[in-house]
Amino acid sequence: MQFLVEVPDFRAASGKRDPLSAILALACAAILCGYRSYSAIAEWGRNYGAGLITALGFTRSTTPCAATLHAVFKQLDIAGFEAQLSAWAEQALTAQPGIGDQLEAIACDGKTLRGSCRLGAPGSHLLAAVSQRLGLTLTQCAVAAKTNELAAIHEILTGLLLTGRVITTDALHTQRAFAQAVLDADGDYLMFVKDNQPQLREDIATLFQEPQMVAETLTIARTLDPDHGRIEERRLTASWALVGYTDWPGLQQVFQLERTVTIKKTRQQRHEVVYGVTSLPPQRADAARLLQCARGHWRVEAGHWIRDVTFDEDRSQVRCGHIPKLWPPCAIPRSH
């Protein structure tokens, strides 16, 4: 509540019947109880009497109707709203520190709100930063039309506290400028390398083709996951042999990650090899910690799944104002 009170109110003084913070608190509380549409949120607010109404911050005896909720979300100051949500998320992350010297990693990835592009309207694409440890979205920004995530990810960095933390990204964001921006913000990075950086990928692949030549620089870690009907083995080999050889900003280690998946029922196997770079030195992150950090990057995908399955975000067809860009509870179907 203390953060919702700080969200800028766009409404004229003569048009205010309820505090903006109370309306936002109503939406949040109703969403937690499974009420996701404007009409359902409005109905939920009328079901529990004056005690709840007062606790949420309302000054009248009734809560707003569905039309009022739609009007508020349509015109809400998106930048001010997300700034306060980010401040709350940062406080939550700081209040629950990790165990021991566990790396504090933040995964960055994008997501398209598919339902928002129906009927010829442009689709909304959001780029989010998610705490690997808590699965909590720390900040997000909308990717402008006719651009891509590369232009927006630098905006993400401005909303994050990076000191002592590690940013993980997929291969799309493995760019020199972004790596340098993370370092300038006093953070570290772990990035996957694919064909968009052909020379860097070739250098790493060549290094691991003859590991005996650099054996003294290697650390190795393995994990085995026998759940979900398959056996998944991961083997990460890290090396600092390319330090000084490549001019990639801040590079301290490169790694090769091998994944072998065996389907228990059919015994079919799938093998994959990916490469990556990191600014984390071996003294701070050996192969085991790099493997944990690399695996944790997919926590952001789990967040996408929750938004789609729990909140029906991809089925939302809202297109007007800032509504498609807002975090739940705003990305919801009007006619749900």
C-alpha positions in Angstrom: 0.0 0.0 0.0 2.8 2.4 0.8 4.0 2.1 -2.8 0.6 2.3 -4.4 0.0 5.6 -2.7 3.0 7.1 -4.6 1.6 6.2 -8.0 0.8 9.5 -9.8 -2.9 10.2 -10.2 -3.8 11.4 -13.7 -7.4 12.4 -12.8 -8.6 16.0 -12.3 -9.6 16.9 -8.8 -13.2 17.3 -9.7 -13.4 13.8 -11.1 -12.0 11.9 -8.2 -14.5 9.8 -6.2 -12.0 7.2 -4.9 -8.3 7.3 -4.1 -6.2 5.8 -7.0 -4.2 3.7 -4.5 -7.5 2.1 -3.2 -8.5 1.2 -6.8 -5.2 -0.4 -7.5 -5.2 -2.2 -4.1 -8.7 -3.6 -4.9 -7.5 -4.9 -8.3 -4.5 -6.6 -6.7 -6.4 -8.2 -3.9 -9.2 -9.4 -6.2 -6.6 -10.9 -8.6 -5.0 -12.8 -5.7 -8.5 -14.3 -5.1 -8.9 -15.4 -8.7 -11.1 -12.6 -10.0 -9.5 -11.4 -13.3 -12.0 -9.4 -15.3 -13.2 -5.8 -14.6 -16.7 -7.0 -13.8 -15.4 -9.7 -11.5 -13.1 -7.3 -9.6 -15.9 -4.9 -9.2 -18.2 -7.6 -7.9 -15.5 -8.9 -5.5 -15.2 -5.5 -4.0 -18.9 -5.5 -3.1 -18.9 -8.9 -1.4 -17.1 -8.3 1.9 -18.6 -5.3 3.5 -17.3 -2.0 5.0 -14.3 -3.6 6.8 -12.6 -4.6 3.6 -13.5 -1.4 1.8 -11.9 0.7 4.6 -8.8 -1.5 4.7 -8.2 -1.0 1.0 -8.3 2.7 1.5 -11.7 3.7 0.1 -13.5 6.7 1.7 -17.0 5.9 0.4 -19.2 3.0 1.2 -19.1 1.4 -2.2 -16.3 0.3 -4.5 -15.9 1.4 -8.2 -17.8 -0.3 -11.1 -16.2 -2.2 -14.0 -16.4 0.9 -16.3 -14.4 2.9 -13.8 -11.8 0.2 -13.5 -11.4 0.2 -17.3 -11.1 4.0 -17.5 -8.4 4.0 -14.8 -6.3 1.3 -16.3 -6.6 2.9 -19.8 -5.2 6.2 -18.7 -2.9 5.2 -15.7 0.5 6.7 -15.7 2.4 3.6 -16.9 5.9 4.9 -16.0 4.9 6.0 -12.5 3.0 2.8 -11.9 5.8 0.5 -13.0 8.4 2.6 -11.1 6.5 1.9 -7.8 6.0 -1.8 -8.6 9.7 -2.0 -9.3 10.5 -0.3 -6.0 8.3 -2.8 -4.2 9.9 -5.7 -6.0 13.4 -4.5 -5.1 12.5 -4.1 -1.5 11.1 -7.7 -1.5 14.2 -9.0 -3.1 16.5 -7.2 -0.6 14.4 -8.3 2.4 14.9 -12.0 1.5 18.6 -12.5 0.9 20.0 -15.6 -0.6 21.8 -18.4 1.3 25.5 -17.9 1.9 27.4 -16.5 -1.1 24.8 -17.6 -3.6 24.9 -15.5 -6.8 22.1 -13.0 -7.1 21.1 -13.5 -10.8 18.5 -11.6 -12.8 17.2 -13.1 -16.1 16.2 -10.8 -18.9 13.8 -12.0 -21.7 11.0 -10.7 -23.8 7.3 -11.8 -24.3 4.7 -10.9 -26.8 1.1 -10.5 -25.7 -0.4 -12.4 -28.6 -4.0 -11.5 -28.0 -3.3 -7.8 -28.2 -2.5 -8.0 -31.9 -5.9 -9.2 -33.1 -8.2 -7.3 -35.4 -5.2 -5.6 -37.0 -4.0 -3.8 -33.8 -0.2 -3.9 -33.2 0.9 -6.5 -30.7 2.5 -5.5 -27.5 5.9 -6.9 -26.7 7.3 -6.7 -23.2 10.9 -7.1 -22.0 11.2 -8.2 -18.4 13.9 -8.7 -15.7 13.1 -11.5 -13.3 14.9 -12.6 -10.1 16.1 -16.1 -10.6 16.0 -16.8 -6.9 12.4 -15.6 -6.2 10.9 -15.7 -9.6 9.8 -12.1 -9.1 9.6 -9.6 -11.9 11.7 -6.7 -10.9 11.0 -4.4 -13.9 9.8 -4.5 -17.4 9.4 -2.2 -20.4 7.4 -2.2 -23.6 9.4 -2.7 -26.8 8.5 0.1 -29.2 6.9 -0.6 -32.6 9.4 -1.1 -35.4 12.3 -1.8 -33.0 13.4 -4.9 -31.2 14.6 -6.0 -27.7 18.1 -4.7 -28.4 16.9 -1.2 -28.3 14.9 -1.7 -25.1 17.2 -3.8 -22.9 19.3 -0.7 -22.1 16.2 0.9 -20.6 15.8 -2.2 -18.4 19.2 -1.6 -16.9 18.3 1.9 -15.8 15.6 0.4 -13.6 17.8 -2.2 -11.9 20.2 -2.2 -9.0 23.1 -4.2 -10.5 25.9 -3.9 -7.9 27.0 -7.4 -7.0 24.4 -9.0 -9.3 24.5 -11.0 -12.5 22.5 -10.4 -15.6 21.7 -13.5 -17.7 20.4 -13.2 -21.2 19.8 -15.4 -24.3 21.9 -15.1 -27.4 19.9 -12.2 -28.9 21.3 -9.8 -26.3 24.9 -11.0 -26.5 26.2 -7.7 -27.8 29.3 -5.7 -26.9 27.4 -2.6 -26.1 25.1 -4.4 -23.6 28.0 -6.2 -22.0 29.8 -2.9 -21.4 26.6 -1.3 -20.1 26.2 -4.0 -17.5 29.9 -3.6 -16.4 29.4 0.2 -16.3 26.5 -0.3 -13.9 28.8 -2.4 -11.6 27.2 -5.7 -12.5 28.3 -8.9 -14.2 26.8 -10.8 -17.1 26.4 -14.4 -18.3 25.4 -14.6 -21.9 24.9 -17.4 -24.4 26.8 -17.2 -27.7 25.3 -18.3 -31.0 25.6 -17.4 -34.7 25.0 -13.6 -34.1 28.6 -13.5 -32.8 30.3 -15.9 -35.2 33.9 -15.1 -34.4 33.4 -15.3 -30.7 31.5 -18.6 -31.1 34.2 -20.0 -33.3 36.9 -19.1 -30.7 35.0 -20.8 -27.9 34.2 -23.9 -29.9 37.8 -24.2 -31.0 39.0 -23.9 -27.4 36.9 -26.8 -26.3 37.7 -29.0 -29.2 41.1 -29.6 -27.7 40.6 -29.3 -23.9 43.8 -31.1 -23.1 45.7 -28.0 -24.4 44.1 -25.8 -21.7 43.5 -28.4 -19.0 44.9 -26.2 -16.2 42.3 -23.5 -17.0 39.2 -25.8 -16.8 36.6 -26.4 -14.2 33.7 -28.9 -14.8 30.3 -29.4 -13.2 27.5 -31.9 -13.8 23.9 -32.3 -12.8 21.4 -35.1 -13.4 17.7 -34.6 -13.3 15.6 -37.8 -13.6 12.1 -36.2 -13.3 9.2 -35.5 -15.6 9.6 -38.7 -17.6 13.1 -38.0 -18.8 16.7 -38.1 -17.7 18.4 -34.8 -18.3 22.2 -34.6 -17.8 24.0 -31.3 -18.0 27.8 -30.8 -18.1 29.3 -27.4 -18.0 33.0 -26.9 -18.7 34.4 -23.4 -18.0 37.8 -21.9 -18.9 39.6 -18.6 -18.5 42.0 -19.4 -21.4 40.5 -16.8 -23.7 41.2 -13.9 -21.3 43.5 -11.5 -23.1 42.9 -13.3 -26.4 39.6 -11.8 -27.2 38.6 -8.1 -26.8 35.0 -9.0 -25.6 34.2 -6.4 -22.8 35.0 -7.7 -19.4 35.3 -11.4 -20.4 36.7 -13.5 -17.5 35.5 -17.0 -18.5 33.9 -18.9 -21.4 31.9 -22.1 -21.1 30.5 -25.0 -23.0 27.2 -26.4 -21.8 26.2 -29.9 -23.0 22.7 -31.2 -22.5 21.7 -34.8 -23.0 18.0 -35.7 -22.6 16.9 -39.3 -22.6 13.1 -40.0 -22.8 12.5 -42.8 -20.3 9.7 -44.5 -22.1 11.3 -44.6 -25.6 15.0 -44.3 -24.7 15.3 -41.7 -27.4 18.1 -39.2 -26.8 18.7 -35.6 -27.7 22.1 -33.9 -27.4 22.7 -30.2 -27.5 25.8 -28.1 -27.1 25.7 -24.3 -26.4 28.5 -21.8 -25.6 28.6 -18.7 -23.4 30.7 -15.9 -21.9 30.7 -14.3 -18.5 32.4 -11.5 -16.6 32.5 -13.6 -13.5 36.1 -14.6 -12.6 36.8 -18.2 -11.5 37.4 -17.1 -7.9 33.8 -15.9 -7.7 32.1 -18.5 -9.9 33.4 -21.9 -10.7 31.7 -24.3 -13.2 29.1 -25.4 -10.6 27.9 -21.8 -10.0 27.9 -21.0 -13.7 25.8 -24.0 -14.3 23.3 -23.0 -11.6 23.2 -19.5 -13.1 22.7 -20.8 -16.7 19.9 -23.1 -15.6 18.3 -20.4 -13.6 17.9 -18.2 -16.7 14.9 -20.2 -17.7 13.1 -19.0 -14.5 11.9 -16.2 -16.7 10.2 -18.7 -19.0 8.4 -20.1 -15.9 7.1 -16.5 -15.3 5.8 -16.3 -18.8 4.0 -19.6 -18.3 2.3 -18.3 -15.2 1.2 -15.2 -16.9 -0.3 -17.1 -19.8 -1.8 -20.0 -17.9 -2.8 -18.4 -14.6 -3.6 -14.9 -15.9 -4.7 -15.8 -19.5 -2.4 -13.0 -20.7 -2.0 -14.3 -24.3 -5.8 -14.5 -24.6 -6.3 -11.0 -23.5 -7.6 -8.9 -26.4 -7.3 -5.4 -24.7 -5.6 -3.0 -27.1 -6.5 0.6 -25.9 -4.3 3.0 -24.0 -1.6 1.5 -21.7 -3.7 -1.6 -20.7 -1.8 -4.2 -22.8 1.5 -3.0 -21.3 0.5 -3.1 -17.7 1.3 -6.1 -15.4 -1.5 -8.2 -14.2 -4.2 -7.5 -13.2 -4.5 -5.1 -16.1 -3.8 -7.5 -19.0 -7.2 -9.2 -18.7 -10.1 -9.8 -21.1 -12.9 -7.3 -20.6 -15.5 -10.0 -21.3 -13.9 -12.8 -19.2 
